[in-house]
Amino acid sequence: MMIKFRKLPASACKTLWKMGREDPRRVIHGLKVAAALTIVSFLYLLEPLFEGFGKNAMLAFMTVVVVLEFTAGATLCKGFNRGLGTLCASSLAFFIEFVAEKTGQKCRAAFVGASVFVIGFMATYLRFVPYIKKNCDYGVLIFLLTFILITLSSYRVENVLNIVRERLYTIGIGCSICLLMSLLILPNWSGEDLHSSTVCKLEQLARSIEACVSDYFKDKDIGVKEEEAETSRNLLYRGYREVLDSKSSDETLAHFASWEPRFSRNCHKYPWHLYVKLGGVLRRFGYVAVALHGCLESEIQTPRSIRYIFQDPCTQVATEVTKALTELATSLKNRRRFCPDMLSDHLHKALQDLDTAIKSQPRLFLGSKSANNMLVNWKNDKETSPRVTLPSVKSDISAILSELRHKKIAKRSKDSEERKQLRPTPSKLAIKSLEFSEALPFASFASLLVEMVARLDLVIEQVEELGNAANFKEFQGKDDVV
Amino acid sequence: MMIKFRKLPASACKTLWKMGREDPRRVIHGLKVAAALTIVSFLYLLEPLFEGFGKNAMLAFMTVVVVLEFTAGATLCKGFNRGLGTLCASSLAFFIEFVAEKTGQKCRAAFVGASVFVIGFMATYLRFVPYIKKNCDYGVLIFLLTFILITLSSYRVENVLNIVRERLYTIGIGCSICLLMSLLILPNWSGEDLHSSTVCKLEQLARSIEACVSDYFKDKDIGVKEEEAETSRNLLYRGYREVLDSKSSDETLAHFASWEPRFSRNCHKYPWHLYVKLGGVLRRFGYVAVALHGCLESEIQTPRSIRYIFQDPCTQVATEVTKALTELATSLKNRRRFCPDMLSDHLHKALQDLDTAIKSQPRLFLGSKSANNMLVNWKNDKETSPRVTLPSVKSDISAILSELRHKKIAKRSKDSEERKQLRPTPSKLAIKSLEFSEALPFASFASLLVEMVARLDLVIEQVEELGNAANFKEFQGKDDVV
């Protein structure tokens, strides 16, 4: 405990250092915020400037701290929200004051209180509307705050106009410093983040699928350490997770990107929503990839000997899918259109090979022992190397599985252990005890591969639509492929 | 355009009304915020109270608007963050002032500016640390703001202690009103939201799987309207989406729930993290469900005649899975332990039936025309009803598909149309032109069903772990099942 406590500062420093190295923009953003705050503090500290603005400098600080976000789009969006919220609230407050002035002082307190209640309720309720929650949650918050401040101030102070004017000035100063920092000095664009994260997702998917298929056909008994397998599995999962959990971050980035003026030069909006759509298509593609991955971890497994027969055609299809995804990523990265001609032939051929291979082994799906024996013979005929034969592989796997289960149970608390003993996990045993056609899982694997190729088309279509809408440059040969 | 504009208020009112009816807690929350604001405004409006606190009432308003969140946990978390941030910032600011006092007035300005820069940078950079971003982002923000305000005030004002004291008082008043409103008056608990959303996810999954399997075996030619199919498909998707996209909302709810004092009465923490874990297991289960659903939309389809053979065992397995999920949902809803004994037998039997059915049709997976013909014969033998035979079904589906494709192409712009004509979508055609073993997709379907049963075990395990950790009551017969 004490040692852990003593090590805390060192590990914290390490984490901070690593974070900065991973993405130096974070350090730059920190410096930018610090610089903006220091500039505003000059308003307060320097004598001549203090006379003019200083008294309201606090509001400028608040604006900088709250509005200056990591990306330019987010800053613009928040600044706009803050400005608009303040303006709307001021006008409404003046209107209310105008009405309230007609009533007496006693009534006026009640009137102000009632208007605070009504506007408070309405603003809070409005924040539940999905559209407002997404686009101007912050604006409504600022609206409510400003409205209350002005309405209440007008009750005690004579000249509210001055308060409001100073307020607007300081918010203006704060916002303009934010915009300056965010747009002109080393800006981070949400749009670029979205673009590169989409490219990254395509690459991750390609890598995961390649790893998954090669894993499926790998001989696990031959010198692969548990740790290595573990890390490769983690890598696979991270690839999927980044794709599958990207929905909200994609939407946020696209929302902020639509605020950024950078890419809409040619008088037409850059199609950020198509990135979100592409993200959706990629997620659906990812579901198939995860299901494919599930074949690796399934309880019933096709014996490796059967898999060997189909290794080449399956790997071929997977390679072609990987190639297509990598090519898509490259074309997107270089902002050029995708040219799928060269891919279609290979993909077609790979599918045909798989088809031929499956047809050439019609008895596989019989699922009887005889088929297995036949396979073992076939395998022994083909390779004379003294590899493990089928039965031993199977018993190996079940041995490992049962061992794992025992470990798991041993770890549990006594209470649950008793319950476990009373009732062994029902369906796992059921699945094991059944002699399901052993090729069934492989059929699923192959079918998912084919399904994946079909989904790939949707991805390609979506990337093409994006390329058209965003006016990507035409493909001009392989030279610009990195 | 004008008509749309005129209709806008009506439709907006409708949306707002619907939102309130869907979840009346939203209206209540709105009223609570409005009441809290009105109470604080009394501090300002009423003469005797104004003398005491009124001048700083603005800070109390700000606290109420920002801290009073929808659920009790979120309010507690934010209130704590605000309080701690203010306290830390005050102490640091006093320390800085103590050091700064030793230096001269000129140096002091530089010293204050430098400390603003350094603290500004550090606080902004710290907000990127994942742990801090998750737990105390708001606290760091408040820390930075308060620190700047106090440090700068101390440069101009003599007695800073007063400012700080008043600040803390008003924040205290704001926070206590928030806590009162949030914890004592019709509280919304994040924990309950998390609990019921988990129950809802289980139910949604059960419904989706049932619909998916019945859809797979449904005869589409017989009087099912396109619209109905569309709505049922949307229903299916919504079920999955709620499960698959739940990660961030689950984590947020669990984080806030861990702040809530309600369920940790027995001196041990309620295991909210296990809900997050269960959510993860459900997501993995959902991937298989989506892949199963993908079989409905796949490009290559097993002829309906083949599916008919396996309809009963498959439906049986799906029914058992649905039953198990519904039972899990019910037990979770009633906070009692899950009793899977009665399920295991049925599930086992259903799996065995499926196994038998698949084994009884070994020639299905041959994929040659002869198998198809055999099937048609078999089917005709079995049912003498004059249903469509295989070839016509197949050509029907391809006709529909090609028609759809034509429509799609017609909708595209000319540019892309030309490109399309040059290069027809590669793999779709490739898939169609291959005579893939037609039973392959069904094998995938069956395999995914079996896989789903295996994953169901993990879900059951997780629910049991949750039940143990949360001390759910023991199962006592069917009587309390709703």
HADDOCK unambig.tbl for C-alpha pairs under 7 A between the chains (distance, minus, plus):
assign (segid A and resid 26 and name CA) (segid B and resid 125 and name CA) 6.67 0.50 0.50
assign (segid A and resid 27 and name CA) (segid B and resid 125 and name CA) 6.53 0.50 0.50
assign (segid A and resid 30 and name CA) (segid B and resid 121 and name CA) 4.68 0.50 0.50
assign (segid A and resid 30 and name CA) (segid B and resid 124 and name CA) 5.16 0.50 0.50
assign (segid A and resid 30 and name CA) (segid B and resid 125 and name CA) 5.21 0.50 0.50
assign (segid A and resid 31 and name CA) (segid B and resid 121 and name CA) 5.51 0.50 0.50
assign (segid A and resid 33 and name CA) (segid B and resid 120 and name CA) 6.65 0.50 0.50
assign (segid A and resid 33 and name CA) (segid B and resid 121 and name CA) 6.60 0.50 0.50
assign (segid A and resid 34 and name CA) (segid B and resid 117 and name CA) 4.65 0.50 0.50
assign (segid A and resid 34 and name CA) (segid B and resid 118 and name CA) 6.92 0.50 0.50
assign (segid A and resid 34 and name CA) (segid B and resid 120 and name CA) 4.65 0.50 0.50
assign (segid A and resid 34 and name CA) (segid B and resid 121 and name CA) 4.85 0.50 0.50
assign (segid A and resid 35 and name CA) (segid B and resid 117 and name CA) 6.38 0.50 0.50
assign (segid A and resid 37 and name CA) (segid B and resid 116 and name CA) 6.98 0.50 0.50
assign (segid A and resid 37 and name CA) (segid B and resid 117 and name CA) 6.82 0.50 0.50
assign (segid A and resid 38 and name CA) (segid B and resid 113 and name CA) 5.92 0.50 0.50
assign (segid A and resid 38 and name CA) (segid B and resid 116 and name CA) 6.27 0.50 0.50
assign (segid A and resid 38 and name CA) (segid B and resid 117 and name CA) 5.70 0.50 0.50
assign (segid A and resid 41 and name CA) (segid B and resid 113 and name CA) 6.70 0.50 0.50
assign (segid A and resid 45 and name CA) (segid B and resid 109 and name CA) 6.29 0.50 0.50
assign (segid A and resid 58 and name CA) (segid B and resid 149 and name CA) 6.55 0.50 0.50
assign (segid A and resid 62 and name CA) (segid B and resid 145 and name CA) 6.59 0.50 0.50
assign (segid A and resid 109 and name CA) (segid B and resid 45 and name CA) 6.28 0.50 0.50
assign (segid A and resid 113 and name CA) (segid B and resid 38 and name CA) 5.95 0.50 0.50
assign (segid A and resid 113 and name CA) (segid B and resid 41 and name CA) 6.71 0.50 0.50
assign (segid A and resid 116 and name CA) (segid B and resid 37 and name CA) 6.97 0.50 0.50
assign (segid A and resid 116 and name CA) (segid B and resid 38 and name CA) 6.28 0.50 0.50
assign (segid A and resid 117 and name CA) (segid B and resid 34 and name CA) 4.66 0.50 0.50
assign (segid A and resid 117 and name CA) (segid B and resid 35 and name CA) 6.38 0.50 0.50
assign (segid A and resid 117 and name CA) (segid B and resid 37 and name CA) 6.80 0.50 0.50
assign (segid A and resid 117 and name CA) (segid B and resid 38 and name CA) 5.70 0.50 0.50
assign (segid A and resid 118 and name CA) (segid B and resid 34 and name CA) 6.93 0.50 0.50
assign (segid A and resid 120 and name CA) (segid B and resid 33 and name CA) 6.63 0.50 0.50
assign (segid A and resid 120 and name CA) (segid B and resid 34 and name CA) 4.65 0.50 0.50
assign (segid A and resid 121 and name CA) (segid B and resid 30 and name CA) 4.70 0.50 0.50
assign (segid A and resid 121 and name CA) (segid B and resid 31 and name CA) 5.52 0.50 0.50
assign (segid A and resid 121 and name CA) (segid B and resid 33 and name CA) 6.58 0.50 0.50
assign (segid A and resid 121 and name CA) (segid B and resid 34 and name CA) 4.85 0.50 0.50
assign (segid A and resid 124 and name CA) (segid B and resid 30 and name CA) 5.16 0.50 0.50
assign (segid A and resid 125 and name CA) (segid B and resid 26 and name CA) 6.68 0.50 0.50
assign (segid A and resid 125 and name CA) (segid B and resid 27 and name CA) 6.54 0.50 0.50
assign (segid A and resid 125 and name CA) (segid B and resid 30 and name CA) 5.22 0.50 0.50
assign (segid A and resid 145 and name CA) (segid B and resid 62 and name CA) 6.58 0.50 0.50
assign (segid A and resid 149 and name CA) (segid B and resid 58 and name CA) 6.56 0.50 0.50
assign (segid A and resid 287 and name CA) (segid B and resid 287 and name CA) 5.66 0.50 0.50
assign (segid A and resid 287 and name CA) (segid B and resid 290 and name CA) 6.75 0.50 0.50
assign (segid A and resid 287 and name CA) (segid B and resid 291 and name CA) 6.42 0.50 0.50
assign (segid A and resid 288 and name CA) (segid B and resid 291 and name CA) 5.84 0.50 0.50
assign (segid A and resid 290 and name CA) (segid B and resid 287 and name CA) 6.77 0.50 0.50
assign (segid A and resid 291 and name CA) (segid B and resid 287 and name CA) 6.50 0.50 0.50
assign (segid A and resid 291 and name CA) (segid B and resid 288 and name CA) 5.86 0.50 0.50
assign (segid A and resid 291 and name CA) (segid B and resid 291 and name CA) 6.21 0.50 0.50
assign (segid A and resid 298 and name CA) (segid B and resid 451 and name CA) 6.37 0.50 0.50
assign (segid A and resid 299 and name CA) (segid B and resid 454 and name CA) 6.82 0.50 0.50
assign (segid A and resid 344 and name CA) (segid B and resid 426 and name CA) 5.03 0.50 0.50
assign (segid A and resid 344 and name CA) (segid B and resid 427 and name CA) 6.50 0.50 0.50
assign (segid A and resid 347 and name CA) (segid B and resid 427 and name CA) 6.89 0.50 0.50
assign (segid A and resid 348 and name CA) (segid B and resid 427 and name CA) 6.41 0.50 0.50
assign (segid A and resid 348 and name CA) (segid B and resid 430 and name CA) 5.39 0.50 0.50
assign (segid A and resid 352 and name CA) (segid B and resid 434 and name CA) 6.65 0.50 0.50
assign (segid A and resid 355 and name CA) (segid B and resid 436 and name CA) 5.67 0.50 0.50
assign (segid A and resid 359 and name CA) (segid B and resid 366 and name CA) 6.91 0.50 0.50
assign (segid A and resid 359 and name CA) (segid B and resid 367 and name CA) 6.94 0.50 0.50
assign (segid A and resid 362 and name CA) (segid B and resid 365 and name CA) 6.84 0.50 0.50
assign (segid A and resid 362 and name CA) (segid B and resid 366 and name CA) 4.92 0.50 0.50
assign (segid A and resid 365 and name CA) (segid B and resid 362 and name CA) 6.75 0.50 0.50
assign (segid A and resid 365 and name CA) (segid B and resid 365 and name CA) 5.90 0.50 0.50
assign (segid A and resid 366 and name CA) (segid B and resid 362 and name CA) 4.94 0.50 0.50
assign (segid A and resid 426 and name CA) (segid B and resid 344 and name CA) 5.10 0.50 0.50
assign (segid A and resid 427 and name CA) (segid B and resid 344 and name CA) 6.50 0.50 0.50
assign (segid A and resid 427 and name CA) (segid B and resid 347 and name CA) 6.91 0.50 0.50
assign (segid A and resid 427 and name CA) (segid B and resid 348 and name CA) 6.40 0.50 0.50
assign (segid A and resid 427 and name CA) (segid B and resid 453 and name CA) 6.67 0.50 0.50
assign (segid A and resid 427 and name CA) (segid B and resid 454 and name CA) 6.52 0.50 0.50
assign (segid A and resid 427 and name CA) (segid B and resid 457 and name CA) 6.83 0.50 0.50
assign (segid A and resid 428 and name CA) (segid B and resid 454 and name CA) 6.07 0.50 0.50
assign (segid A and resid 430 and name CA) (segid B and resid 348 and name CA) 5.43 0.50 0.50
assign (segid A and resid 434 and name CA) (segid B and resid 352 and name CA) 6.64 0.50 0.50
assign (segid A and resid 436 and name CA) (segid B and resid 355 and name CA) 5.64 0.50 0.50
assign (segid A and resid 440 and name CA) (segid B and resid 443 and name CA) 6.00 0.50 0.50
assign (segid A and resid 440 and name CA) (segid B and resid 447 and name CA) 6.24 0.50 0.50
assign (segid A and resid 441 and name CA) (segid B and resid 447 and name CA) 5.85 0.50 0.50
assign (segid A and resid 443 and name CA) (segid B and resid 440 and name CA) 5.98 0.50 0.50
assign (segid A and resid 443 and name CA) (segid B and resid 443 and name CA) 5.84 0.50 0.50
assign (segid A and resid 443 and name CA) (segid B and resid 444 and name CA) 5.99 0.50 0.50
assign (segid A and resid 444 and name CA) (segid B and resid 443 and name CA) 5.91 0.50 0.50
assign (segid A and resid 444 and name CA) (segid B and resid 444 and name CA) 3.76 0.50 0.50
assign (segid A and resid 444 and name CA) (segid B and resid 447 and name CA) 5.96 0.50 0.50
assign (segid A and resid 447 and name CA) (segid B and resid 440 and name CA) 6.17 0.50 0.50
assign (segid A and resid 447 and name CA) (segid B and resid 441 and name CA) 5.80 0.50 0.50
assign (segid A and resid 447 and name CA) (segid B and resid 444 and name CA) 5.95 0.50 0.50
assign (segid A and resid 451 and name CA) (segid B and resid 298 and name CA) 6.39 0.50 0.50
assign (segid A and resid 453 and name CA) (segid B and resid 427 and name CA) 6.70 0.50 0.50
assign (segid A and resid 454 and name CA) (segid B and resid 299 and name CA) 6.75 0.50 0.50
assign (segid A and resid 454 and name CA) (segid B and resid 427 and name CA) 6.57 0.50 0.50
assign (segid A and resid 454 and name CA) (segid B and resid 428 and name CA) 6.13 0.50 0.50
assign (segid A and resid 457 and name CA) (segid B and resid 427 and name CA) 6.86 0.50 0.50
